[in-house]
């Protein structure tokens, strides 16, 4: 399978952060540290108002700027003016991240959408990842994004990020298999369910457990998963 690489090494969620309080999530230093440790990196990506993929997690900028504006409300030039206390850009483009990492490790892009406002997100990210000189994949918890996958977007593997154990949730996840998903990332606390068992045992899909915070959580999760998406500690690279 073209996605076998995804289970080969732990995946650093928003870069390598948490264990060292001086490094913040979704910053270039966090991603650089993850690459140095040879972890696959997972970055959250949202579209700016002018259609530029930005590396950012969350519904709004309130934690950073005190304002409830969203990434989609601002142009990329405005976002670039949001700076750290050292005067460096706090939020950067996916293109800048990929150039910075320069193919050292694989990249998993988690797309965070705004339904009705994010047309072009998946195709624009796909174009950037096709040019990246290492393995890459796309996932999303927003099903409206995954339903828009075009033939050309399939140059990059796609997966669903999911959670839940209710029957209605499991049925929705099964329905998404019609959109050619190649892997699954699932909340590690809810891994024991018919959907995860089916995709792993019957379809042979890699299953990623998120978000793992210590080795004890991974020991419980690995019974039903092939690799971890982690933060807050440094796992061994032979997991």
VMD Tcl script that draws the C-alpha trace (Angstrom):
set ca {
  {0.00 0.00 0.00}
  {1.20 3.52 -0.74}
  {0.31 4.55 2.82}
  {2.41 1.96 4.71}
  {4.90 4.65 5.70}
  {2.29 6.30 7.93}
  {2.64 3.63 10.61}
  {6.46 3.47 10.59}
  {7.20 6.24 13.11}
  {5.33 8.27 15.76}
  {3.55 11.38 14.50}
  {4.21 14.64 16.36}
  {0.96 16.58 16.70}
  {1.56 20.28 15.94}
  {5.28 19.60 16.15}
  {7.34 18.48 19.15}
  {6.11 20.51 22.13}
  {4.71 20.20 25.62}
  {7.60 18.41 27.33}
  {9.67 21.59 26.89}
  {7.61 24.60 28.01}
  {9.72 26.96 25.89}
  {8.37 25.48 22.65}
  {4.79 26.25 21.59}
  {2.62 24.05 19.40}
  {2.27 24.83 15.69}
  {5.43 26.94 15.63}
  {8.44 26.49 13.37}
  {10.71 25.53 16.33}
  {8.24 22.78 17.29}
  {8.24 21.35 13.78}
  {12.02 21.67 13.49}
  {12.47 19.73 16.75}
  {10.14 17.00 15.51}
  {12.14 16.70 12.30}
  {15.40 16.49 14.26}
  {13.96 13.57 16.24}
  {12.86 11.91 12.98}
  {9.15 12.01 13.79}
  {6.51 12.41 11.12}
  {4.89 15.81 11.67}
  {1.18 16.54 11.80}
  {0.11 20.12 11.17}
  {-3.33 21.73 11.27}
  {-4.18 23.72 8.15}
  {-6.88 26.33 7.52}
  {-7.56 28.58 4.55}
  {-7.09 32.36 4.77}
  {-9.60 34.77 3.24}
  {-7.47 35.02 0.09}
  {-7.14 31.25 -0.27}
  {-3.71 30.62 1.27}
  {-3.27 27.49 3.45}
  {-2.12 28.60 6.91}
  {-0.79 26.43 9.75}
  {-3.19 27.02 12.64}
  {-5.41 25.06 15.02}
  {-8.65 26.30 16.53}
  {-11.92 28.02 15.81}
  {-10.63 31.57 16.32}
  {-7.56 33.70 17.02}
  {-8.80 34.70 20.47}
  {-6.02 32.94 22.40}
  {-3.35 34.76 20.40}
  {-4.86 38.17 19.62}
  {-7.79 38.47 22.04}
  {-10.13 38.80 19.07}
  {-12.68 36.22 17.96}
  {-11.76 36.52 14.29}
  {-11.12 33.33 12.36}
  {-8.27 32.55 9.98}
  {-10.79 32.58 7.11}
  {-11.73 36.18 8.03}
  {-8.21 37.53 7.42}
  {-5.99 37.82 4.36}
  {-2.64 36.05 4.51}
  {-0.83 39.42 4.65}
  {-2.82 40.35 7.77}
  {-2.09 36.99 9.37}
  {1.63 37.46 8.70}
  {1.54 40.61 10.83}
  {0.51 38.62 13.92}
  {3.85 38.30 15.71}
  {5.43 36.63 18.71}
  {7.00 38.60 21.56}
  {10.30 38.23 19.66}
  {8.80 39.99 16.64}
  {8.59 36.86 14.48}
  {5.47 35.72 12.59}
  {3.29 33.60 14.93}
  {1.25 32.00 12.15}
  {2.83 30.93 8.88}
  {1.82 29.38 5.60}
  {1.90 25.67 4.89}
  {4.26 26.47 2.03}
  {6.70 28.11 4.48}
  {6.56 25.08 6.77}
  {7.26 22.66 3.93}
  {10.16 24.78 2.72}
  {11.55 24.91 6.26}
  {11.34 21.16 6.85}
  {12.72 20.59 3.33}
  {11.71 16.95 3.02}
  {13.50 15.75 6.18}
  {10.43 13.85 7.43}
  {6.96 12.93 6.15}
  {4.05 15.34 6.69}
  {0.44 14.68 7.67}
  {-1.81 17.70 7.06}
  {-4.99 17.88 9.14}
  {-7.46 20.13 7.32}
  {-9.76 22.26 9.47}
  {-12.57 23.75 7.42}
  {-15.35 26.30 7.50}
  {-18.23 24.81 5.54}
  {-19.37 27.05 2.71}
  {-16.23 29.21 2.91}
  {-13.30 26.89 2.28}
  {-13.62 25.86 -1.37}
  {-10.15 25.13 -2.71}
  {-8.63 24.05 0.60}
  {-8.07 20.42 -0.30}
  {-6.87 21.07 -3.87}
  {-4.48 23.86 -2.81}
  {-2.96 21.73 -0.05}
  {-2.68 18.80 -2.45}
  {-0.68 20.93 -4.91}
  {1.77 21.92 -2.17}
  {2.19 18.36 -0.91}
  {2.72 16.93 -4.40}
  {5.78 19.19 -4.65}
  {7.08 18.21 -1.19}
  {10.15 15.94 -1.49}
  {8.98 13.29 0.97}
  {5.87 11.29 1.80}
  {2.69 13.15 2.75}
  {-0.98 12.59 3.47}
  {-4.14 14.57 4.20}
  {-6.81 13.93 6.82}
  {-9.81 15.82 8.14}
  {-12.58 15.50 10.69}
  {-14.75 17.76 8.52}
  {-16.63 15.40 6.22}
  {-17.67 18.20 3.85}
  {-13.98 18.56 2.93}
  {-13.47 14.86 2.28}
  {-16.61 14.67 0.17}
  {-15.09 17.25 -2.20}
  {-12.09 15.13 -3.13}
  {-11.57 15.29 -6.88}
  {-9.69 12.79 -9.03}
  {-6.64 15.07 -9.15}
  {-6.58 15.39 -5.37}
  {-6.02 11.65 -5.03}
  {-2.34 12.14 -5.86}
  {-2.01 12.48 -2.08}
  {-3.48 9.79 0.23}
  {-6.53 10.87 2.24}
  {-7.89 9.67 5.54}
  {-10.66 10.45 7.99}
  {-10.05 11.76 11.49}
  {-12.90 10.48 13.63}
  {-14.24 9.73 17.09}
  {-17.36 8.45 18.80}
  {-18.96 5.15 19.72}
  {-22.62 5.93 19.14}
  {-24.35 3.95 16.42}
  {-25.11 7.09 14.40}
  {-21.46 8.15 14.53}
  {-20.19 4.72 13.50}
  {-22.65 4.61 10.59}
  {-21.46 8.02 9.38}
  {-17.85 6.83 9.47}
  {-18.72 3.74 7.43}
  {-20.46 5.98 4.87}
  {-17.24 7.96 4.37}
  {-15.47 4.86 3.05}
  {-17.29 5.53 -0.23}
  {-14.97 8.52 -0.66}
  {-11.84 6.38 -1.05}
  {-10.32 6.87 2.39}
  {-6.94 5.13 2.79}
  {-6.37 5.42 6.54}
  {-8.16 6.32 9.75}
  {-7.12 8.46 12.73}
  {-9.33 7.77 15.75}
  {-9.69 9.08 19.30}
  {-7.61 6.63 21.31}
  {-10.21 6.41 24.08}
  {-12.81 5.07 21.62}
  {-10.78 2.71 19.45}
  {-12.67 -0.43 20.38}
  {-15.56 -0.22 17.91}
  {-16.84 -1.99 14.76}
  {-15.61 0.71 12.36}
  {-12.00 0.59 13.54}
  {-12.00 -3.21 13.57}
  {-13.42 -3.37 10.05}
  {-11.01 -0.93 8.39}
  {-8.01 -2.43 10.15}
  {-8.80 -6.14 9.86}
  {-10.87 -6.34 6.66}
  {-9.52 -3.43 4.61}
  {-5.96 -3.42 5.93}
  {-6.00 0.33 6.55}
  {-3.50 1.87 8.99}
  {-5.23 3.17 12.12}
  {-3.66 6.10 13.99}
  {-4.55 6.75 17.64}
  {-4.92 10.40 18.70}
  {-3.90 12.17 20.85}
  {-1.46 10.13 22.96}
  {0.16 11.97 25.90}
  {2.34 9.28 27.50}
  {3.61 5.74 27.06}
  {0.88 4.29 29.27}
  {-1.84 5.63 26.96}
  {-0.04 4.17 23.97}
  {0.25 0.73 25.59}
  {-3.55 0.68 25.94}
  {-4.19 2.08 22.46}
  {-1.76 -0.02 20.44}
  {-3.97 -3.11 20.75}
  {-6.32 -1.44 18.26}
  {-3.99 0.95 16.42}
  {-0.88 0.87 14.25}
  {0.73 4.16 15.26}
  {0.23 7.16 17.51}
  {-0.33 10.86 17.00}
  {1.25 12.28 20.15}
  {2.08 15.42 22.08}
  {3.60 16.36 25.42}
  {6.33 13.69 25.55}
  {9.02 12.03 23.42}
  {8.13 8.46 22.44}
  {10.67 5.94 21.24}
  {10.95 5.99 17.46}
  {10.51 2.22 17.20}
  {6.83 2.28 18.19}
}
mol new
graphics top color blue
foreach p $ca { graphics top sphere $p radius 0.5 }
foreach p [lrange $ca 0 end-1] q [lrange $ca 1 end] { graphics top cylinder $p $q radius 0.2 }
display resetview
